[in-house]
Amino acid sequence: MLERIEEIQGIGLLHAANGKPHKLLKTTLIYADNGRGKSTLATVLRSLSTGNAPLILNRKTIDGTLPPQAVLQFANGDKVTFSGNAWSEQRPELLVFDSDFIERNVHSGSVINTEHRKNLLEFALGEPAVAARAAVDQATAKAKAAADKIQGIIGQLSGHHPGLSLVEFEKLPSTPDADGQIAALQKRLIAAGNVAEIIAKPVPKQVSEPTFDLATLFKGLGRSLINVHADAEQVVKQHVQKIGDKGAEDWLSQGHQYEGDNKCPYCGQGTKDNDLIRAYQTHFNAAYAALKKEIAGLHDTVVTDTEAAIIDAFSQGIVTAKAQAAAWSEQVQTKPIEFVDAPAHSALAELRELALDLARRKQASPVEPVGTVSDLEKAKSLWQQVLAPMQSANAMVKDAATLIAAYQGQLTTDNAQQLQQQIEQLQACKRRHDLVVVGLFSQLVTLRADAAAAENAKKTERDKLDALMATTLQHYEKTINALLKNFGASFSIKGMTANFRGAGPRTEYGLALRGKDVALEGGPPSFSTTLSEGDKRTLAFAFFIASTLADAKLSTRIVVVDDPMCSLDLNRKHHTRSVLKNFRSKAEQLIVLAHDPYFIRDLRDAMRKDDPATPIAIFQLSLAANNYTDFSSFDVDKECESAYFQHHRLLNEFTEGRAADSRMVAKVIRPMLEGYLHRRFPGLIPKSLMFGRVVVLIRDALPTSPLAYAQNLVTALNEINEYAGQFHHDVNPSADAMTIVASELKTFVDRSLGLVHRGTP
């Protein structure tokens, strides 16, 4: 319980306010005129409840010389101070309803925004939801921390994947030969800009390989004349040998051509039956001549086709092809072209020797077949040995030419932009699988799992809070609407729920007025245009009441209500008193600040009617020097007196000998009597009549008029008026200069009171 507001200084009009003489009780009612510091005092208590120092600092006395400071004493002598821009402790048991509550939780002017609905939810849920909300906040914080860590890793990765999204970058495959592919593509990229020049370069061609028709050779070697007598050749040979001249055979062949009529061209003798001549005829006939000619050609063919020059010519051709392939080395990587001629030369020399030997043997015996199957196979083997290195070299040339041709075909279809994209893709693959990046992605995978777990935990805690909010707000809506009904409001709230849209959970609700939905924002109709100021404050007060009454710790709370009746009509003021009495019975302490003394008096009387022994403290915030505010005593009954009762009390106090201003007493005699007559004859005496005219009206009243019952007072009234009138300016312009004799004054005061009390002179 708050027992004393000992001191407040430097805060608004409370520049040097001393509250030590005024003890606060279970029910404390504080009166203050508007603009005298009620809101400032409520703000001090709100600041204490939340520990929010700026609430006080923002209200620092504008022209004050003292720093903001406050000293409040709670039960058991516990003092709480505000000094050095901070509270010594926070007192959350204080629940304050004031303009700050309204502007923070319900509306600002005519506007209800998201922040209002968010704050209202926090207030409405109260402490039962604190743990659930804390769990949500903790889970949310963890989820955010995990998300922040993920963003940190993503930030570190951002420089590694320009032009690609993180998802695309993460999926890039490992490319072990990326550097080689990039180099090849870069060459193609360069070449793509110089296609014509590159394509103009010669492509290596296979070198013609030598031919040696072994089949024809051995066919010729194997030829013979079926019609040549077996001994003819022998006879001719012997005869040629007998002649002993190498040219003898040719000489005989030429002479045989001139034989005619079977006579010898040299001696004319007959040759018909001569065996030697028949041998000549056989040996030197046309078929034989042709055979010999063919055999002679075989020798020439062997000589020509087995010359070493054929290998040298091939070798030179390979050198040219090799040079042409080398010219493409920047664009195409080909295998080396090699030709080793030594084995070919060796095999060719051996083949040449074999073939010439066979040719010479054939020439020596034209009609005899020369060369065996074995000779043919050996010749083929040797010739293949000649060709094998050539064929190998030509295969290399062909491979190189194929690669170059493929490159040429590719070159014509290459697009520089596409090549650049392929290069960038490969470079991105390299970066993706760099050890640093792999490490970052490994962390990212772990953090994503953590974030997913945190989000699941957040959802679980939020579901719990949702269930609690749904139950609480459903009850809250019913309570508020019951309060609004009791307040006589023509509107109600509907559909009160909560959601997590935006930065945090908030309430959602609507209004219903005369069967129509009223939007909180937008419209028309809307909250700002439909509800009066009294309705708006009533709605805010209903929110506060509903939440406070639902507080499980209400018995330990200090409920502070600032101006609860502001803008309220009589019915709502009546129900407000009922609500405050309810607070008084359930809370540890109730503190009400009000600018209406009649409300304070009526609230006090209503509480005492329920419990005459209830302790109630009443004091006020009053005007002090320099138009500041201080705490002072307050007689609510005196403040609420009518002018008649004030005048009556003043006269009574004078007759009882209490200190009083004699001139003031003299001045109130006439008004007191006027008040008496107006109350005795309500509605019969016009309020505009001066006292003397009232007496005339009574004197001249007809017997049928109730005023006639006061005609016995006319003489006394005139005498009293004659005395008292001299102190009023309407009768005596020198009224302020008139001397007052105390005994005389007392006589007329006693006469006046006696007249009122007895109803007779």
C-alpha positions in Angstrom: 0.0 0.0 0.0 1.1 3.5 -0.8 1.1 5.5 2.6 2.5 8.9 1.7 3.5 10.9 -1.3 6.2 12.6 0.7 7.7 14.9 -1.9 7.5 15.7 -5.6 9.6 18.4 -7.1 10.6 19.7 -10.5 7.8 17.7 -12.3 5.1 19.8 -14.0 3.3 22.1 -11.6 4.5 19.9 -8.7 7.6 22.0 -8.4 8.0 21.7 -4.6 5.0 19.7 -3.4 5.0 18.4 0.1 2.7 15.6 0.8 4.1 14.4 4.2 1.1 15.7 6.2 -1.4 13.7 4.2 -1.6 10.0 4.8 -3.1 7.7 2.1 -5.5 5.1 3.3 -7.1 2.0 1.7 -9.4 4.4 -0.2 -7.8 7.8 -1.1 -9.7 10.5 -3.0 -7.6 13.4 -4.3 -9.4 16.5 -5.6 -7.8 19.1 -8.0 -9.1 21.7 -10.4 -8.5 21.0 -14.1 -4.9 22.0 -15.0 -3.8 21.8 -11.4 -1.6 18.6 -11.7 -3.8 15.5 -11.5 -2.4 14.1 -14.8 1.2 14.8 -13.6 0.6 12.9 -10.4 -0.9 10.0 -12.3 2.0 10.0 -14.7 4.5 9.9 -11.7 2.6 6.8 -10.4 2.6 5.2 -13.9 6.3 5.9 -14.3 6.9 4.2 -10.9 4.8 1.1 -12.0 6.8 0.6 -15.2 10.1 2.1 -14.3 9.8 4.4 -17.3 11.9 7.4 -16.4 11.2 9.5 -19.6 7.6 9.8 -18.5 8.8 12.0 -15.7 11.7 13.6 -17.5 9.4 14.8 -20.3 7.3 16.6 -17.7 10.2 18.5 -16.1 8.9 21.9 -14.7 9.4 24.3 -17.6 10.5 27.3 -15.5 11.6 25.3 -12.5 14.9 25.4 -10.6 14.7 22.0 -9.1 15.6 18.7 -10.8 12.9 16.1 -11.1 12.6 14.2 -7.9 10.1 12.2 -5.9 9.9 10.3 -2.6 7.0 7.9 -1.9 6.6 5.8 1.2 5.0 2.4 1.0 3.9 0.1 3.8 6.5 -0.9 6.4 8.4 2.3 5.9 9.6 1.2 2.4 10.6 4.4 0.6 11.0 4.6 -3.2 12.7 7.6 -4.7 13.2 9.1 -8.2 16.5 10.8 -8.3 19.3 11.1 -10.9 16.8 10.3 -13.7 15.9 6.9 -12.4 13.7 5.1 -9.8 15.3 3.3 -6.9 12.9 0.4 -7.7 9.9 -0.4 -9.8 6.4 -1.0 -8.3 4.4 -3.0 -10.8 1.5 -3.4 -8.3 0.4 0.0 -9.4 -2.4 -0.2 -12.1 -3.0 3.3 -13.5 -6.0 4.4 -15.6 -5.3 7.8 -17.1 -4.9 9.6 -20.4 -1.6 7.8 -21.0 -3.4 4.5 -20.6 -6.0 5.5 -23.2 -3.5 6.9 -25.7 -1.2 3.9 -25.3 -3.8 1.1 -25.3 -7.0 2.3 -26.8 -6.9 5.4 -29.0 -5.1 8.6 -29.7 -7.7 11.3 -30.3 -10.0 9.6 -32.7 -7.5 7.1 -34.1 -7.1 3.4 -33.2 -3.9 2.0 -34.8 -1.9 -1.2 -34.7 0.2 -0.1 -31.8 -2.9 0.5 -29.7 -4.2 -3.0 -30.4 -0.8 -4.5 -29.6 -0.5 -2.7 -26.3 -4.2 -3.5 -25.4 -3.4 -7.2 -25.9 -0.5 -7.0 -23.5 -2.6 -5.3 -20.9 -5.6 -7.5 -21.4 -3.7 -10.8 -21.1 -2.1 -9.7 -17.8 0.2 -11.9 -15.8 -1.3 -15.3 -16.6 0.0 -14.8 -20.1 3.4 -13.5 -19.1 5.1 -16.9 -19.0 3.5 -17.9 -22.3 4.4 -14.6 -23.9 8.0 -14.9 -22.5 8.3 -18.4 -24.0 7.1 -17.1 -27.3 9.5 -14.2 -27.1 12.3 -16.5 -26.2 11.5 -18.9 -29.0 11.1 -15.9 -31.4 14.5 -14.5 -30.3 16.1 -17.9 -30.9 14.5 -18.2 -34.3 15.6 -14.6 -35.1 19.1 -15.4 -33.8 19.3 -18.5 -36.0 17.9 -16.5 -39.0 20.5 -13.7 -38.3 23.3 -16.3 -38.3 22.0 -17.7 -41.6 21.9 -14.2 -43.0 25.5 -13.7 -41.8 26.6 -16.8 -43.7 24.5 -15.8 -46.7 26.3 -12.4 -46.5 29.7 -14.1 -46.6 28.6 -16.2 -49.5 27.2 -13.3 -51.5 30.5 -12.3 -53.0 31.0 -15.9 -54.3 28.0 -16.2 -56.5 27.5 -13.0 -58.6 24.8 -13.4 -61.2 23.4 -16.5 -59.5 20.9 -17.0 -56.8 22.1 -18.8 -53.7 19.9 -21.8 -54.5 21.4 -22.0 -58.0 24.9 -21.6 -56.6 24.4 -24.2 -54.0 23.3 -26.9 -56.5 26.3 -26.4 -58.8 28.2 -29.7 -59.4 31.9 -30.3 -58.7 33.9 -30.1 -62.0 37.4 -31.6 -61.5 38.7 -30.5 -64.9 37.2 -27.0 -64.7 40.5 -25.3 -65.4 41.1 -27.3 -68.5 37.6 -26.7 -69.7 37.8 -23.0 -69.0 41.1 -22.8 -70.9 39.6 -24.6 -73.9 36.5 -22.3 -73.8 38.7 -19.2 -73.5 40.6 -20.3 -76.7 37.3 -20.8 -78.4 36.1 -17.5 -77.2 39.2 -15.8 -78.7 38.8 -17.8 -81.9 35.1 -16.9 -82.1 36.2 -13.4 -82.8 38.6 -14.4 -85.6 36.8 -17.2 -87.4 37.7 -16.4 -91.0 41.5 -16.3 -90.4 41.5 -19.5 -88.4 39.4 -21.5 -90.9 41.7 -20.3 -93.7 44.6 -22.3 -92.2 45.4 -25.6 -94.1 44.3 -28.8 -92.6 46.8 -31.7 -92.6 46.1 -34.4 -95.2 47.1 -38.0 -95.4 50.2 -38.7 -97.5 49.7 -41.0 -100.5 51.2 -44.4 -99.7 53.3 -46.2 -102.4 51.9 -49.2 -104.2 53.6 -52.4 -105.3 51.4 -54.9 -107.3 52.8 -58.1 -106.0 50.0 -60.1 -107.4 50.8 -58.9 -110.9 54.5 -59.4 -110.4 54.1 -63.0 -109.2 51.5 -63.7 -111.9 54.1 -62.6 -114.5 56.8 -64.6 -112.9 54.6 -67.6 -113.0 53.7 -67.3 -116.8 54.8 -70.0 -119.4 53.9 -70.9 -123.1 52.0 -74.0 -123.4 52.8 -74.5 -127.2 56.6 -74.1 -126.8 58.4 -77.4 -127.1 60.3 -78.4 -124.1 63.5 -79.2 -126.1 63.3 -76.1 -128.3 64.6 -73.8 -125.8 67.4 -76.2 -124.9 68.5 -76.6 -128.6 68.5 -72.8 -129.1 70.4 -72.3 -125.8 73.0 -74.8 -126.8 73.3 -73.2 -130.3 73.6 -69.7 -128.7 76.2 -71.0 -126.3 78.1 -72.6 -129.3 78.1 -69.3 -131.1 79.5 -67.8 -127.8 78.2 -64.3 -128.3 75.8 -62.5 -125.9 74.0 -60.9 -128.8 73.6 -64.1 -130.7 70.1 -64.8 -129.5 68.9 -61.4 -130.7 70.7 -61.8 -134.0 69.1 -65.2 -134.5 65.7 -63.7 -133.6 66.0 -61.0 -136.1 67.2 -63.4 -138.9 64.3 -65.7 -138.2 62.0 -62.9 -139.2 63.3 -63.0 -142.8 62.8 -66.7 -143.3 60.3 -67.3 -146.2 59.1 -70.3 -148.2 61.0 -72.5 -145.8 64.4 -71.3 -147.2 67.3 -69.9 -145.4 67.8 -66.2 -146.0 71.5 -66.7 -146.0 72.1 -69.7 -148.3 68.7 -70.4 -149.9 68.7 -74.0 -148.8 65.4 -75.5 -147.7 64.6 -75.5 -143.9 61.4 -77.3 -143.8 62.5 -80.5 -142.0 65.4 -78.9 -140.1 65.1 -79.5 -136.4 67.1 -76.4 -135.5 65.0 -74.2 -137.6 61.8 -75.6 -136.0 63.4 -74.8 -132.6 64.0 -71.2 -133.8 60.4 -71.0 -135.0 59.2 -72.1 -131.6 61.6 -70.0 -129.7 61.1 -66.8 -131.6 57.4 -66.9 -132.2 55.2 -63.8 -131.3 53.7 -65.2 -128.0 57.2 -65.9 -126.9 58.4 -62.5 -127.9 55.5 -61.0 -125.9 56.3 -63.1 -122.9 59.9 -62.1 -122.9 58.8 -58.5 -123.2 56.5 -58.8 -120.2 59.3 -60.4 -118.2 61.6 -57.6 -119.0 58.9 -55.1 -117.8 58.7 -57.0 -114.5 62.3 -56.2 -113.8 61.7 -52.5 -114.5 58.6 -52.4 -112.3 60.6 -54.0 -109.4 63.3 -51.4 -109.8 60.9 -48.5 -109.9 58.5 -49.6 -107.2 61.2 -50.5 -104.7 63.4 -47.4 -104.9 64.3 -45.9 -101.5 63.0 -42.5 -102.8 59.4 -43.6 -102.3 60.0 -43.7 -98.5 61.8 -40.3 -98.6 58.9 -38.8 -100.5 56.4 -40.1 -98.0 58.5 -38.8 -95.1 58.5 -35.3 -96.6 54.8 -35.5 -96.9 54.5 -36.3 -93.2 56.8 -33.4 -92.3 54.4 -31.1 -94.2 51.3 -32.6 -92.5 53.0 -32.3 -89.1 53.7 -28.6 -89.7 50.1 -28.0 -90.7 48.9 -29.7 -87.5 51.2 -27.7 -85.4 49.7 -24.5 -86.8 46.4 -25.5 -85.1 48.1 -26.2 -81.7 46.6 -23.0 -80.1 43.1 -24.1 -80.9 43.3 -27.9 -81.1 45.4 -30.3 -79.0 46.4 -33.2 -81.4 48.6 -36.2 -80.7 52.1 -35.9 -82.2 52.5 -37.2 -85.7 55.5 -39.5 -86.0 57.1 -41.5 -88.9 60.1 -43.7 -88.3 61.6 -44.6 -91.8 64.4 -46.9 -90.8 62.2 -50.1 -90.6 60.6 -49.2 -93.9 63.9 -48.7 -95.6 65.2 -52.0 -94.3 62.1 -54.0 -95.3 62.0 -52.3 -98.7 65.7 -53.1 -99.4 65.1 -56.7 -98.5 61.9 -56.8 -100.7 63.8 -55.2 -103.6 66.6 -57.8 -103.4 64.0 -60.6 -103.4 62.0 -59.3 -106.2 65.0 -58.5 -108.5 66.3 -62.0 -107.9 63.0 -63.5 -109.0 62.9 -61.1 -112.0 66.4 -62.1 -113.1 65.5 -65.7 -112.8 62.5 -65.3 -114.9 64.4 -63.4 -117.5 66.8 -66.3 -117.7 64.0 -68.8 -118.2 61.0 -66.9 -119.6 58.8 -69.9 -120.2 59.4 -71.4 -116.7 57.3 -70.2 -113.8 59.4 -68.5 -111.1 58.5 -67.7 -107.5 56.9 -70.0 -104.9 54.0 -69.4 -102.6 56.5 -68.9 -99.9 58.2 -66.2 -101.9 54.9 -64.4 -102.4 54.1 -64.5 -98.7 57.5 -63.2 -97.8 57.2 -60.5 -100.3 53.8 -59.5 -98.9 55.2 -59.5 -95.4 58.1 -57.3 -96.4 55.9 -54.9 -98.3 53.5 -54.7 -95.3 56.6 -53.9 -93.2 57.2 -51.0 -95.6 53.6 -49.8 -95.4 53.0 -50.3 -91.6 54.9 -47.1 -90.4 53.4 -45.2 -93.2 49.9 -46.3 -92.3 50.5 -45.5 -88.7 51.7 -42.0 -89.5 48.7 -41.5 -91.8 46.3 -42.6 -89.0 47.9 -39.9 -86.8 47.4 -37.4 -89.6 43.8 -38.5 -90.0 43.1 -38.1 -86.3 44.5 -34.6 -86.2 42.5 -33.7 -89.3 39.3 -35.1 -87.7 39.9 -33.0 -84.6 40.6 -29.9 -86.6 37.6 -30.5 -88.8 35.4 -30.9 -85.7 36.9 -27.7 -84.3 36.2 -25.9 -87.6 32.6 -27.0 -87.5 32.3 -26.0 -83.9 33.9 -22.7 -84.6 31.3 -21.7 -87.1 28.5 -22.3 -84.6 30.3 -20.9 -81.5 28.5 -17.8 -79.9 30.8 -15.5 -77.9 28.1 -14.8 -75.3 27.3 -18.4 -74.8 31.0 -19.3 -74.5 31.4 -16.6 -71.9 28.4 -17.9 -70.0 29.9 -21.4 -70.0 33.2 -20.0 -68.7 31.4 -18.1 -66.0 29.4 -21.3 -65.1 32.6 -23.3 -64.8 34.2 -20.5 -62.7 31.1 -20.5 -60.5 31.5 -24.3 -60.1 35.1 -23.8 -59.0 34.1 -21.2 -56.5 31.2 -23.4 -55.2 33.5 -26.2 -54.4 36.3 -24.0 -53.0 37.2 -25.2 -49.4 36.1 -21.9 -47.9 32.7 -22.0 -49.6 32.2 -25.6 -48.9 32.8 -24.8 -45.2 30.3 -21.9 -45.3 27.7 -24.2 -46.9 28.3 -26.8 -44.2 27.7 -24.2 -41.6 24.6 -23.1 -43.5 23.1 -26.6 -43.5 23.6 -26.8 -39.7 22.1 -23.3 -39.1 19.2 -24.1 -41.3 18.4 -27.2 -39.2 18.8 -25.0 -36.1 16.5 -22.4 -37.6 13.9 -25.0 -38.5 14.0 -26.4 -34.9 13.7 -22.8 -33.5 10.7 -22.1 -35.8 9.0 -25.3 -34.7 9.6 -24.3 -31.1 8.3 -20.9 -31.8 5.2 -22.3 -33.4 4.6 -24.6 -30.5 4.8 -21.8 -28.0 2.7 -19.5 -30.2 0.0 -22.2 -30.4 0.0 -22.3 -26.6 -0.3 -18.5 -26.4 -3.0 -18.5 -29.1 -5.1 -20.9 -27.0 -4.6 -18.7 -23.9 -5.4 -15.5 -25.8 -8.5 -17.0 -27.4 -9.9 -18.1 -24.0 -8.9 -14.8 -22.3 -10.2 -12.5 -25.0 -13.5 -14.4 -25.3 -14.1 -13.8 -21.6 -12.7 -10.2 -21.9 -15.2 -9.4 -24.7 -18.1 -10.6 -22.6 -17.0 -8.6 -19.6 -16.5 -5.5 -21.6 -19.9 -5.7 -23.2 -21.5 -6.2 -19.9 -19.7 -3.1 -18.5 -20.7 -1.1 -21.6 -24.3 -2.2 -21.1 -24.2 -1.1 -17.4 -22.7 2.2 -18.5 -25.7 2.6 -20.8 -23.6 2.7 -23.9 -25.4 2.2 -27.2 -22.5 0.3 -28.7 -20.6 -2.9 -28.0 -17.5 -4.6 -29.2 -17.5 -7.8 -31.3 -15.2 -10.4 -32.7 -12.3 -9.7 -30.3 -9.4 -12.0 -31.3 -5.6 -11.8 -31.5 -3.2 -12.4 -34.4 0.5 -12.3 -35.0 0.5 -10.1 -38.1 3.2 -7.4 -38.1 5.9 -7.1 -35.5 4.0 -8.8 -32.6 0.6 -10.1 -31.5 -2.2 -7.7 -31.3 -5.9 -7.6 -30.7 -8.5 -7.4 -33.4 -12.0 -6.3 -32.7 -14.9 -4.3 -34.2 -17.7 -2.2 -32.9 -21.5 -2.6 -33.3 -23.8 0.3 -33.1 -27.6 0.2 -33.7 -27.2 -3.1 -35.4 -24.5 -1.9 -37.8 -20.8 -2.7 -37.9 -18.5 0.2 -37.2 -14.9 0.0 -38.4 -12.1 1.0 -36.1 -10.4 2.7 -39.1 -11.5 3.9 -42.4 -15.3 4.1 -42.8 -17.6 5.9 -42.7 -19.0 4.9 -40.3 -15.9 4.6 -38.1 -14.7 4.9 -34.5 -13.6 8.5 -35.1 -17.0 9.7 -36.5 -19.5 7.5 -34.6 -18.5 7.6 -30.9 -18.7 10.7 -28.7 -15.8 11.6 -26.5 -17.8 10.2 -23.6 -18.3 6.9 -25.5 -14.6 6.7 -26.3 -13.5 7.3 -22.7 -16.2 4.8 -21.6 -14.8 2.2 -24.0 -11.2 2.8 -22.6 -12.4 2.6 -19.0 -14.3 -0.6 -19.8 -11.1 -2.2 -21.1 -9.2 -1.1 -18.0 -12.0 -2.4 -15.7 -12.3 -5.8 -17.4 -8.6 -6.4 -17.3 -8.1 -5.2 -13.7 -11.0 -7.3 -12.4 -9.6 -10.4 -14.1 -6.2 -9.9 -12.5 -5.5 -12.8 -10.3 -3.3 -10.6 -8.1 -5.9 -7.8 -7.7 -5.8 -8.1 -3.9 -2.2 -7.0 -4.0 -2.7 -4.2 -6.5 -2.9 -0.4 -6.0 -5.5 0.8 -8.5 -5.1 4.4 -9.6 -7.9 6.1 -11.6 -7.5 9.6 -12.9 -10.7 11.5 -13.6 -13.0 8.5 -14.2 -16.0 10.6 -14.7 -14.6 12.9 -17.4 -17.1 13.4 -20.2 -19.6 11.0 -18.5 -23.3 11.6 -18.0 -25.1 11.0 -14.7 -25.9 7.4 -15.4 -22.3 6.6 -16.3 -21.1 8.5 -13.2 -23.4 6.3 -11.1 -22.0 3.1 -12.5 -18.5 4.4 -12.3 -19.1 4.8 -8.5 -20.2 1.1 -8.5 -17.1 0.0 -10.3 -14.8 2.0 -8.0 -16.5 0.5 -5.0 -15.8 -2.9 -6.5 -12.2 -2.0 -6.9 -12.1 -0.8 -3.3 -13.4 -4.1 -2.0 -11.0 -6.3 -4.1 -7.8 -4.3 -4.5 -5.3 -3.6 -1.8 -5.8 0.2 -2.3 -7.8 2.5 -4.5 -6.6 6.0 -5.4 -9.0 8.2 -7.3 -8.1 11.6 -8.7 -11.0 13.9 -9.8 -11.8 17.5 -10.7 -15.4 17.2 -9.6 -15.9 17.6 -5.8 -19.4 16.4 -6.0 -18.3 13.1 -7.5 -15.7 12.7 -4.7 -18.4 13.5 -2.1 -20.9 11.1 -3.6 -18.2 8.3 -4.0 -17.2 8.8 -0.4 -20.8 8.7 0.8 -21.6 5.6 -1.3 -18.6 3.8 0.2 -19.5 4.8 3.7 -23.0 3.6 3.1 -21.7 0.1 2.2 -19.2 0.2 5.1 -19.4 3.1 7.6 -16.1 2.1 9.1 -14.2 2.1 5.8 -11.0 4.3 6.0 -11.1 7.1 3.4 -8.5 9.8 3.0 -9.4 13.0 1.1 -7.0 15.8 0.3 -6.3 18.0 -2.7 -3.8 19.5 -5.1 -4.1 23.2 -4.5 -2.7 26.5 -5.8 0.6 27.4 -4.3 3.1 30.3 -4.8 4.1 31.2 -8.3 1.1 29.3 -9.6 2.6 26.0 -8.7 0.8 23.2 -7.0 1.0 21.7 -3.5 -0.8 19.1 -1.4 -3.4 20.5 1.1 -6.4 19.4 3.2 -9.7 19.3 1.5 -13.2 19.7 3.1 -15.3 18.1 0.4 -18.6 18.8 2.2 -17.8 22.5 2.4 -16.6 22.6 -1.2 -20.0 21.0 -2.3 -22.2 23.4 -0.3 -24.6 25.6 -2.2 -24.4 29.4 -1.7 -27.3 29.3 0.7 -25.7 26.6 2.9 -22.3 28.4 2.8 -24.0 31.6 3.9 -26.0 29.8 6.6 -22.8 28.0 7.9 -20.8 31.3 7.9 -23.5 33.0 10.1 -23.7 30.0 12.4 -19.9 30.0 12.8 -20.0 33.7 13.6 -22.6 33.3 16.3 -20.6 30.4 17.8 -17.6 32.8 18.2 -15.4 31.2 15.5 -13.0 33.5 13.8 -14.6 35.1 10.8 -14.4 38.1 8.5 -17.1 40.5 10.0 -17.6 42.3 6.7 -18.1 39.0 4.9 -20.6 38.0 7.6 -22.5 41.3 7.1 -22.6 40.8 3.4 -24.1 37.3 3.5 -27.1 38.1 5.7 -29.3 39.3 2.8 -28.3 36.4 0.4 -28.9 33.9 3.2 -32.4 35.2 3.7 -33.1 35.3 0.0 -32.0 31.6 -0.2 -34.3 30.8 2.7 -37.3 32.5 1.0 -36.6 30.8 -2.4 -36.5 27.4 -0.7 -39.7 28.1 1.4 -41.6 29.3 -1.6 -40.1 27.5 -4.6 -41.1 28.9 -8.0 -43.1 31.8 -6.5 -40.3 34.3 -6.2 -38.5 35.3 -9.4 -34.7 34.8 -9.0 -34.1 38.2 -10.6 -35.7 40.2 -7.7 -33.5 42.1 -5.3 -34.2 41.4 -1.6 -36.2 44.6 -1.0 -38.5 43.7 -3.9 -38.9 40.2 -2.6 -40.2 41.7 0.7 -42.6 43.9 -1.2 -43.9 40.9 -3.2 -44.6 39.1 0.1 -46.3 42.2 1.6 -48.6 42.6 -1.4 -49.4 38.9 -1.7 -53.1 38.0 -1.9 -54.6 35.8 0.8 -54.8 33.0 -1.7 -51.1 33.1 -2.4 -48.7 30.9 -0.2 -46.6 34.0 0.1 -49.3 35.4 2.5 -48.0 33.0 5.2 -44.8 35.0 5.4 -46.5 38.4 5.8 -45.8 38.3 9.5 -42.1 38.5 8.6 -42.3 41.7 6.5 -41.4 44.1 9.3 -38.5 42.0 10.5 -37.2 41.5 7.0 -37.3 45.2 6.3 -35.4 46.0 9.4 -32.8 43.4 8.7 -32.5 44.6 5.1 -32.1 48.2 6.2 -29.1 47.1 8.3 -27.5 44.6 6.0 -28.2 46.7 2.8 -25.7 49.3 3.9 -22.9 46.8 3.2 -24.0 46.1 -0.4 -23.0 48.4 -3.3 -26.4 48.1 -4.9 -27.8 50.1 -2.0 -24.8 52.0 -0.6 -22.0 53.0 -3.0 -19.8 53.6 0.1 -20.5 50.1 1.4 -16.8 49.2 1.8 -16.2 52.3 4.1 -19.0 51.4 6.5 -17.9 50.6 10.1 -19.0 47.3 11.5 -19.9 47.0 15.2 -19.5 43.4 16.3 -22.3 43.5 18.8 -24.7 45.1 16.4 -23.7 42.6 13.7 -24.3 39.7 16.1 -27.8 41.0 16.9 -28.9 41.1 13.3 -27.2 37.7 12.6 -29.1 36.1 15.5 -32.4 37.7 14.3 -31.8 36.4 10.8 -31.0 32.8 12.0 -33.9 32.9 14.4 -36.3 34.0 11.7 -35.2 31.1 9.5 -35.2 28.5 12.3 -38.6 29.6 13.8 -40.4 30.9 10.7 -41.5 33.9 12.9 -40.0 37.2 13.8 
